[in-house]
Amino acid sequence: MLNLYFKQLWLTTIFLSIFSFEEYRALTICPNMTWSFNGTTIAGSSLGLSNNTAAYLKKPQDAFVDQNGTLYVLDSGNLRVQIFWLLFISVDGISVDLSGNIYILDHGNERATKWVPGAVNGTVVAGNNGMGNRSNQLNLPYGFFVDPITLFIWIADTYNSRIVRWESPSTGIIVCGSNGTRSDQFYSPFGLFVDTINSNTIYVADTFNHRVQMWLQGATNGTTIAGQTSACGSGLNQLCNPESVIVDTNGYIYIADNTFCRIMRWKIGSTSGTMIAGDSIFGSLPNQLYYPYNIKFDPNGALIIADTYNNRVQKFVASCGEFQTCLNKFYQNIDGIYFLGTIF
């Protein structure tokens, strides 16, 4: 296990996002993929306990597993990133990521930074010009997306209710949004996903409007593809404070529906979704979540969930035979023995 403490980060209240280069496009999975009823705790305490020792987490807000089985956890409450090397039962080989760069969205400092392997200090790649609404500023951003080909950074500039693309560290380009409930507006969006395969279509978790919006490239308005504007609810046709969204190539979106402690799968064009994890009531049982913030797929199609208020990361195993990532690499379905490692 490796603990990375970022001393330059805002130390009063911090909300971070970590980005995996391996999830920069919509993922290709089988259309009838299902996930286990119970999750397995792969980092933190299965009972929801927290402290600042290496074996525990405190309010983790993001997590992902790379193709080598390495788990990165954004341990926001402890102001650190933790890295766990998962010990799999059966693998064909292992390799180290060629770059190993970590991108962090530093909510309190209104900036995004890049940390190369072994770095003592990060490099600012967006923001760092104080809180504000100018093109070179951010206002408490909560979500971002990095295109590893262009290295453009798309940021959910949450309290400016807009999406901003940073092609250089000096200034951003406002792509869409302003504050409100219209189809061309957002109300404090917390998460986004950019489908770089499909002409940079943007999917936005429009959090306080309780909906997910899809913006086609060049569009002046978004389309609501999940939830109902300004209608918080627990129905399968509703969302309540969605925090993050990811997309697959079968036309499904996956949503961390924060308030009702569930993960929803929604076919684009449908009027309702399916609950695939959680049970709409917060709790710490293996099948429950407590205000989840972010979701990712691992290389085997399992859902990796930052179960934030349970102070843990949960894995819900996928069932569908082979799983294919956007890079057309195939992996066997394998279960794991998890997160015992060495503290550096």
N, C-alpha and C positions, 0 to 999 in steps of 0.2 A: 504494500500500500504506500502511496506517495502523497504527502500533503503539500499543497502549494498555497502558501499564504501570500496575499497580495496587499502589502503594507500601504500602498498608495491609494487604496480604495477608500471610499467615504465610510467613516467608522460609526456613524450614528444610526442610520437605517440604510441597508444595502439590498438591492434586488439586482441579481445578475442573470445573464443568459449566456450559455456556452454553446458554441456551434460546432457541429461535426461536418467536415467536408464530405463525408460519405452519404449525407442525406440532403443533397442539394437539388435533387429532382424528385418528381413523383415516382414512387416505388412500384415495381411490378411484382404483384403477388397473385396467387390463384384467386379467382373470383369467389370461391366458396370457403375461403379461409375462416376458421373458427379459433377461439382462444379459450384457455382453461377457465373454469369457474372460479377457482381459487388462484390467487397470486402467491408467489414466493418472494420473501424478502431477500434481496441480494446485496443490500447495503443498509446500514443503520439497524435500529432495533425493531424487531417484529411486533413488539408491544407498544411502540410509539414513544419510547423513552429517548431523552436527548441529553447530551453534554458535549464538552469540547475535546474529549479524547478521540483517538484515531478510530476506534471501533463504533463510534456513534456519529449521528448527523443532527443538525438543528435547522429545521425549516428548509430542506433542500428544494430548490426551485427548478432544476433542470438536470437531466442525466442522459447519457447515450452510451451505447456499446459499439466499438469499432469492429472491423472485420477480423481483427486478431483476438477478439474476446476481451479487450480492455474496457473497463467501465469507468467513465468520467462522471463525477458527481459534483454539481455546483452546490456546495454546502453553505448556503447564503447566510444563515444565522451565525455560523462560525467564521465568516469572512474568508473562505478558502475553497479551493478546488481539491477534491480527493480523487485519486486514481487507484482503482482496484484491478488486479490481474485475476480474472476469473479462471478457475481450474476446470477445464472441460474433461468429460469422460473419454471422448474420442475426437481427435482432430488429426488432419493430415500433415499439418505443419504450422509454423508461426513465422511472422515477419514483423519488422518494425515499420511504422508509418514513415514514409520518406521525409516528410516535413515536420510533423509533430507540433505544428503551430496551434496555439489556443487563442481563440478570439473571445473577448469578454465584453459584455454590455454593462457598463458601470453606471447604473441608474442614478445614484446620488451625485456623481460627478458629471453627469450629462455628457457622456462620451463612450466610445468603443475603443478598446485597446487590443493590440496583438502581442502575444508573448511567445517568443521562439524558445525552443528547448534550451533549458539551462539559464535563461535570462533572469537577471535580478530585477530589471525594470521592463515594463511594457512600452510599446510604441503607440501613440494615439493615431487611430485611423479614421475617426469621425468625432465631431463635437469638440468638447473641452474649451468651449467659449462662453461658459456660464449658462444659466437657465434663461430661456427666452424663445421667441418665435421667429427670429431672423433665420435666413437660409443656412447660416453657419452655426446655429444653436439647436439645442434640444430641450425638452421640458419633461423630465421624469420618464424616459423611454423604458419600456418593459420587454419588448421583443425585437429580434433582428434575424436577418438571413444573409449569409455570405455566399456569393457566387464564386466558386473556386477557379473558374476559368478566367473571368474578368477581374475578380477580386472586388467587384462592386458590393457595397454593403447597403442592404435595405433595412430600414429601421422603423418600427412602430413607435412613432413619437407620441407617446400615449396622451399626455396632457395638452398637447397641441392638436390632438385628434387628426393626425395626418400620417401618411406614409412618405418617407423621405429616402431617396437613393443617394448614397455618397460614392462618387467615382474618384474622389481624391479627399484627403483629410481636411482640406481647407473649407469646403462648402458642400451643401447638399442640394439636391433637386427635389422639389415637392412633386411627388407623383400623383397623389390623390388625397382628397379629404379636406374637411374643415369640421367645426363642431356642430352637431345637430343630428336629426333623425331622418333626413332625406336620403335618397339613394346615392347621392354624391357626397354624403357626409358620414362621419363616424362620431361615436361618443366614447372617448378614451379606449382605443383599441390596445389590447395587451399582446396579441400574437399575430404572426403572419407566416405565410409559406409562399414561395415563388416557384412556380413550375417552369424551370428553365428549358425543359423539353418543348413545352407548349407555349412558345412565344412570350415567356415571362408573364403568364397569367398569375395574378396576385390573389391569394385567399387571405382574408383578414378576419381574425376573431374580434368582432366589434363588440367589446365586452359589455359596456353599459347599455347598449341597444339590444343586447341579448340575441345576437344573430351572427351569422357568418356571411360575409360579402365576397363575391367574386368580381374581380375587375379584369377585363380583357385589355390587352395592350392597346393604348390609344383611346380607350373609352373615357367618356366624361361622367359616366354613372356606373355604380356597381349594381349587381343583382344579388338579392337575398337568396341563398341556397340552403340555409338551415336556420331554424328559429323563426321568431315573429318579432318584428320591430317593437321595442319598448314593452314586450310582454314576457316577463320572467315567469317561468313555470316548469313543472316537473313532467308534463306530458311528453310523449314521444315525438310530438310535433313542436316542442318548445325547448328553449335553452334558458339558462340563468347564469349570467356572468361567464361566458365561455372565455377561457384564458389562452388556449393555443389550438392550432389546427395543423394537420399534415394531410397529405393527399397521396392516393395511389393511382396507377394508370388505368384502373378499371372504372374510374369515375366515382370513387368513394372518398369521402373526407372523414377524418377522425378528429374528434373534438374533446378536449378536456373541459367538461361542463362543471365548473368549479363549485358553485353553490350547492348543487345536488349530487356532488361527490361521485361522479360517474364519467365513463368514457363512452361517447356516442359514435356510432358509425352511420353515415348518412350518404345515400346515393344521390348524386347531383341530379336534380330534376324531381326528386321525391318530395312529398309533403311531410314526411315523418322519418325518423331514424330508428336505429336499433341500439339498445344498451349492451355493450360488449364487456364492460368491466365496471365494478362498483354496483351498488344497489339503491342509489338515491338517498340513502341515510348514512351520515358519517359514522365511522367506527374503525376499529383497529383489527377486526377479524381478517383472515386471509382473503376473503371475497369483498372486503370493504375498502373504501378510500376516505380520506379526510382532506377536503379542499385541494385536489390535485392541480398542479400548475402546468406541467409540460409532459408531453408524450413523444416517444420515438419508437421506431422499429429497430430491433437488432438484426444482424445478418441472417437470422433464421426465421424472421417474421414475428418473433415474440414482441409483445408490447412492453416497453420499458417506461414506467410511470414515476415521475417525481411526486410521491405521495406526501405533499409538503407538511401538512399539520400532523401527520403521523411520524414525521422525522425519519422517513425511510424511502427506499426505492423498491418498487414492486415489479416483478416480472410475471406476465401472463403468457404462458407457452402457447405457441401457434400449432395448429394441426391442419396440414394440407399436403403432405409429401414435400416435394421440392419447393424451394423459395428462391426467387430470382431478384437480385437488386437491379437498380437502374443501370449499373455498369455491366450487366449481362454476365455476372459471375454467379455461379451456382454453389450452394452450400448444403450439406446434409443437415437434417433436423437432429439436433443433439441437445440433451439436457445437461445441466451443469452442476458442479459442486462449487460454491461461490465464495468469493471475496476474502479468502485467507491469503495474506500477503506479507510483505516486509515493509516496515516503516522506515522511510529514509528521512 
